[in-house]
Amino acid sequence: MSFRTIEWRDNKVIMIDQTRLPAEEVYNEYTDFQGVAEAIRGMIIRGAPAIGVAAAMGVALGARDIIADNFDSFYRQLENVCDVLGRTRPTAVNLFWALERMKRVAQQHRDLNLNSIREMLKAEAISIETEDLKICREIGRHGAALIKEGATILTHCNAGGLATAGYGTALGVIRAAHEAGKGIRVIADETRPWLQGARLTAWELMKDSIPVTLISDNMAGWLMRNGEIDCCVVGADRIAANGDTANKIGTYSVAVLAKENRIPFYVAAPISTLDLKLSSGDEIPIEERTPTEVTKIQGVAIAPEGVKVRNPAFDVTPARYITGIITEKGVVRGDYEQGLKALVGQ
């Protein structure tokens, strides 16, 4: 890949600014956890796995600046750092998974001096990034086996390198199929209101010379009916124990259309996106964002001033619409409750 989504370099967190794509490829530097928190909240970095990496690196930055003379004081302040980061985006479970992992590392090394704990936290954050790259490659390997030669794949939002530490989940499947010489083509829907499909997915696929065609969100059903789409692959922000999946708003509609037209609908996500404490998607918190994201595009008004707006950022696709969930440990089909539990237990 010809870009880096996020990395730790020279004791700073470097992120590509996704709000400025595709017009500009700009990298921002962050030296404190508050800046990282604002980057997550402001969509400078987005996508569940990438948010998890960013949160871990934010904790490492926060730990570096904590002034304390004993572990208990240090850990109380570390929890405050985690609370600030945890309030940025409520739906993506990878955020909370990463924060808990970082707190666990601190607790496991509480007998070390505080500078050593800070170094351990930095190393853990970098490990989370490195692991994510490997995990996405495995997701791609398992998923590519499901893709037929010459298939046209519809994807929604951006679950690519930009949504992860690199390579991607849904786009990891697509990249792996492309690298295997399967001659695939991609249809990316624009994904209102943030246009992640138009701005991000199309951009990164074109950079990697993977054939991509852009459509507006309301064209997918017609193309499916006309036999122009062979399968759908999307990412996920949280998957409940029964397989219900929260992903970018509009995913549910694509899944229903795929079912109606007898087209396979796959979800690609790492194990860290599973939230087996939730029995179903009804328990997944759905983030509501500002109305201006709907009424304006890049600052230009497209709706009458004062109109009432709803702006849920995610929806939940019931498991019955999902053909398979692709993870780094394999593909789960059918009885998701048992299959996902067995996967985590491996």
C-alpha positions in Angstrom: 0.0 0.0 0.0 1.2 3.5 -0.9 0.0 5.2 2.3 0.0 4.7 6.1 -3.2 5.2 8.0 -1.6 5.5 11.5 1.8 5.0 13.0 3.9 5.8 16.0 7.0 7.7 14.9 9.5 9.9 16.8 7.2 9.6 19.9 4.3 11.1 18.0 1.2 9.6 16.5 1.0 10.2 12.8 -2.4 9.9 11.0 -3.6 10.5 7.5 -6.4 13.1 7.7 -9.3 11.3 6.2 -11.5 14.4 6.2 -9.3 15.9 3.5 -9.3 13.0 1.1 -9.4 12.6 -1.8 -8.3 16.2 -2.6 -5.3 16.2 -0.3 -3.1 13.5 1.2 -2.2 15.2 4.5 -0.6 13.6 7.6 -1.3 15.1 11.1 1.0 14.8 14.1 -0.4 14.3 17.6 1.7 14.7 20.8 -1.1 14.3 23.4 -4.1 12.1 24.1 -6.6 15.0 23.8 -5.5 15.6 20.2 -6.0 11.9 19.4 -9.5 12.0 21.1 -10.5 14.9 18.9 -9.1 13.1 15.8 -11.3 10.1 16.6 -14.4 12.3 17.3 -13.8 14.4 14.2 -13.5 11.5 11.8 -9.9 12.3 11.0 -9.4 8.7 11.7 -12.3 6.3 11.5 -13.1 2.6 11.0 -13.4 0.3 14.0 -9.9 -1.3 13.9 -8.2 2.0 13.2 -10.0 3.7 16.1 -8.8 0.9 18.3 -5.2 1.5 17.2 -5.6 5.2 17.7 -7.0 4.8 21.2 -4.1 2.6 22.3 -1.6 5.1 21.0 -3.6 7.9 22.7 -3.3 6.0 26.0 0.5 5.7 25.4 0.7 9.5 24.9 -1.4 10.2 27.9 0.7 7.9 30.1 3.8 9.7 29.1 2.5 13.0 30.4 1.1 11.7 33.7 2.8 13.1 36.8 2.7 10.7 39.7 4.9 9.2 42.4 3.2 5.9 42.8 1.3 3.4 40.8 -2.1 4.1 42.3 -1.9 7.8 41.4 -0.6 6.9 38.0 -3.4 4.4 37.3 -6.2 6.8 38.4 -4.9 9.3 35.9 -4.6 6.6 33.2 -8.2 5.7 33.8 -9.1 9.4 33.2 -7.2 9.3 29.9 -9.1 6.2 28.9 -12.5 7.8 29.9 -11.8 10.7 27.6 -10.9 8.5 24.7 -13.8 6.2 25.4 -16.3 9.0 25.1 -15.4 9.8 21.5 -17.4 7.2 19.5 -19.8 4.8 21.3 -20.5 2.1 18.6 -17.1 0.8 17.6 -16.3 -1.9 20.2 -12.6 -2.0 19.1 -12.2 1.3 20.9 -13.2 -0.1 24.3 -11.3 -3.4 23.6 -8.1 -1.4 23.0 -8.6 0.7 26.1 -9.2 -2.3 28.3 -6.1 -4.0 26.9 -4.0 -1.0 27.7 -5.3 -0.8 31.2 -4.6 -4.5 31.7 -1.0 -4.1 30.6 -0.6 -1.3 33.2 -2.0 -3.5 36.0 0.1 -6.5 35.0 3.3 -4.4 35.3 2.3 -2.4 38.4 5.4 -3.6 40.3 7.7 -1.9 37.7 8.8 1.7 38.0 6.5 4.2 36.2 8.9 4.9 33.4 9.0 1.2 32.6 5.2 1.0 32.6 5.1 4.0 30.2 7.5 2.1 27.9 5.4 -1.1 28.2 2.3 0.9 27.2 4.0 2.4 24.2 5.2 -1.1 23.1 1.7 -2.5 23.5 0.1 0.3 21.3 2.7 -0.4 18.6 1.9 -4.2 19.0 -1.8 -3.5 18.5 -1.0 -1.8 15.2 1.4 -4.6 14.0 -1.1 -7.3 15.0 -3.9 -5.5 13.1 -1.9 -5.6 9.9 -1.4 -9.4 10.3 -5.0 -9.9 11.2 -6.3 -8.1 8.1 -4.0 -10.3 5.9 -5.6 -13.4 7.5 -9.1 -12.0 7.0 -8.2 -11.4 3.4 -6.8 -14.9 2.9 -10.0 -16.6 4.4 -12.3 -14.2 2.5 -10.6 -14.5 -0.9 -11.4 -18.2 -1.0 -15.1 -17.2 -1.1 -14.8 -14.9 -4.1 -15.4 -16.4 -7.5 -13.2 -15.7 -10.5 -14.2 -12.5 -12.3 -16.7 -11.5 -9.5 -18.1 -8.0 -9.2 -18.2 -7.2 -5.5 -20.3 -4.4 -3.9 -18.8 -2.8 -0.8 -20.4 -0.2 1.5 -18.5 2.6 3.3 -14.8 2.1 3.8 -13.4 -1.0 5.4 -10.0 -0.8 3.8 -6.5 0.3 4.7 -7.9 3.6 5.9 -10.2 1.9 8.4 -7.5 -0.3 9.9 -3.8 -0.1 10.5 -3.5 -1.1 6.8 -4.8 -3.6 4.2 -8.3 -3.6 5.4 -11.1 -6.0 6.4 -13.7 -5.9 3.6 -11.1 -4.4 1.3 -8.6 -6.9 2.7 -10.8 -9.6 1.2 -11.0 -7.7 -2.1 -7.2 -7.0 -2.1 -6.4 -10.7 -1.5 -8.7 -11.8 -4.3 -7.1 -9.2 -6.6 -3.6 -10.3 -5.6 -4.7 -13.9 -6.3 -5.4 -12.9 -9.9 -9.1 -13.6 -9.7 -9.9 -10.6 -12.0 -12.4 -9.1 -9.6 -14.1 -5.7 -10.0 -15.5 -3.5 -7.2 -18.6 -1.4 -7.0 -18.3 1.2 -4.2 -21.5 3.0 -3.2 -21.0 6.6 -2.1 -22.1 6.1 1.5 -23.9 9.3 2.6 -23.6 11.4 4.6 -19.8 11.3 5.0 -19.3 9.8 1.5 -16.6 7.3 2.7 -17.3 5.1 -0.4 -16.8 8.0 -2.8 -14.0 9.8 -1.0 -12.1 6.9 0.6 -12.8 3.5 -0.9 -12.6 4.7 -4.5 -9.4 6.6 -3.7 -7.5 3.7 -2.1 -8.6 1.1 -4.6 -7.6 3.4 -7.5 -4.2 3.9 -5.8 -3.8 0.2 -5.8 -5.0 -0.2 -9.4 -8.0 -2.4 -8.4 -10.9 -1.8 -10.8 -13.6 0.2 -9.1 -16.9 1.8 -10.2 -18.6 4.4 -8.0 -22.4 4.5 -7.7 -24.8 6.4 -5.5 -26.4 4.6 -2.6 -29.8 4.2 -4.2 -28.5 2.4 -7.3 -27.5 -0.9 -5.6 -30.8 -2.7 -5.8 -31.2 -2.0 -9.5 -27.7 -3.3 -10.3 -28.4 -6.4 -8.2 -31.6 -7.1 -10.0 -29.9 -6.7 -13.4 -27.3 -9.3 -12.4 -24.4 -6.9 -12.2 -23.3 -7.7 -8.6 -22.1 -11.2 -7.6 -21.6 -10.7 -3.9 -21.3 -8.0 -1.1 -18.5 -7.6 1.4 -18.7 -5.1 4.2 -16.9 -4.4 7.5 -18.3 -4.1 11.0 -18.1 -1.9 14.0 -19.6 -4.3 16.5 -20.9 -7.9 16.2 -23.3 -9.2 18.9 -23.2 -12.8 20.1 -26.0 -13.9 17.7 -24.3 -12.4 14.7 -26.2 -9.2 14.4 -23.8 -6.7 13.0 -23.5 -2.9 13.4 -21.9 -1.1 10.5 -22.1 2.2 8.7 -25.7 3.4 8.2 -27.1 1.9 4.9 -25.5 -1.5 5.4 -28.9 -3.0 6.5 -30.5 -1.8 3.3 -27.7 -3.4 1.2 -28.1 -6.7 3.1 -31.9 -6.8 2.6 -31.5 -6.1 -1.1 -28.8 -8.8 -1.4 -31.1 -11.3 0.3 -34.0 -10.4 -2.0 -31.7 -10.9 -5.0 -30.1 -14.1 -3.7 -26.6 -12.6 -3.5 -24.1 -13.6 -0.8 -23.6 -10.9 1.8 -20.4 -11.2 3.8 -19.2 -9.3 6.9 -15.4 -9.1 7.4 -14.1 -8.2 10.8 -11.4 -9.1 13.4 -12.2 -11.0 16.5 -11.8 -7.8 18.5 -15.0 -6.5 16.8 -17.0 -9.3 18.5 -19.0 -8.2 21.6 -20.3 -11.5 22.9 -21.6 -9.8 26.1 -24.4 -8.5 23.9 -27.0 -11.1 23.1 -28.3 -9.3 20.0 -28.0 -6.2 17.9 -30.8 -4.5 19.9 -28.2 -3.8 22.6 -25.7 -2.1 20.4 -25.4 1.6 21.1 -26.0 3.7 17.9 -24.2 7.0 17.6 -26.2 10.0 16.5 -24.1 12.7 14.9 -24.6 16.4 14.1 -27.4 17.4 11.7 -25.0 19.5 9.6 -23.4 16.3 8.2 -26.7 15.6 6.4 -27.7 19.2 5.5 -24.2 20.2 4.1 -21.6 18.6 2.0 -18.1 20.0 2.6 -19.7 23.2 4.0 -22.2 23.7 1.2 -25.8 23.7 2.2 -28.0 21.1 0.3 -31.1 21.3 2.4 -33.4 24.2 3.6 -32.1 25.9 6.8 -33.9 24.8 9.9 -35.2 21.4 8.5 -35.4 18.6 11.1 -32.7 16.0 10.7 -32.0 12.4 11.9 -28.4 11.3 11.6 -27.7 7.8 13.0 -24.2 6.9 12.0 -24.7 3.2 12.1 -27.5 0.6 11.6 -27.7 -3.1 12.6 -28.0 -5.9 10.1 -29.8 -9.0 11.6 -27.8 -12.2 11.3 -30.4 -13.8 9.1 -29.2 -11.6 6.2 -25.6 -12.5 6.6 -24.1 -15.3 4.6 -20.9 -15.5 6.6 -18.7 -13.6 9.0 -15.1 -13.6 7.9 -12.5 -13.3 10.7 -8.7 -13.9 11.0 -9.5 -17.4 12.5 -11.9 -18.5 9.7 -15.4 -18.0 8.4 -18.5 -18.6 10.5 -21.9 -19.4 8.9 -25.3 -20.5 10.1 -25.4 -20.8 13.9 -23.5 -17.6 14.7 -24.0 -17.9 18.4 -22.2 -21.2 18.6 -19.8 -20.5 15.8 -18.6 -17.1 17.2 -18.2 -18.5 20.7 -16.1 -21.4 19.4 -14.0 -19.0 17.4 -13.2 -16.9 20.4 -12.5 -20.1 22.4 -9.8 -21.3 20.0 
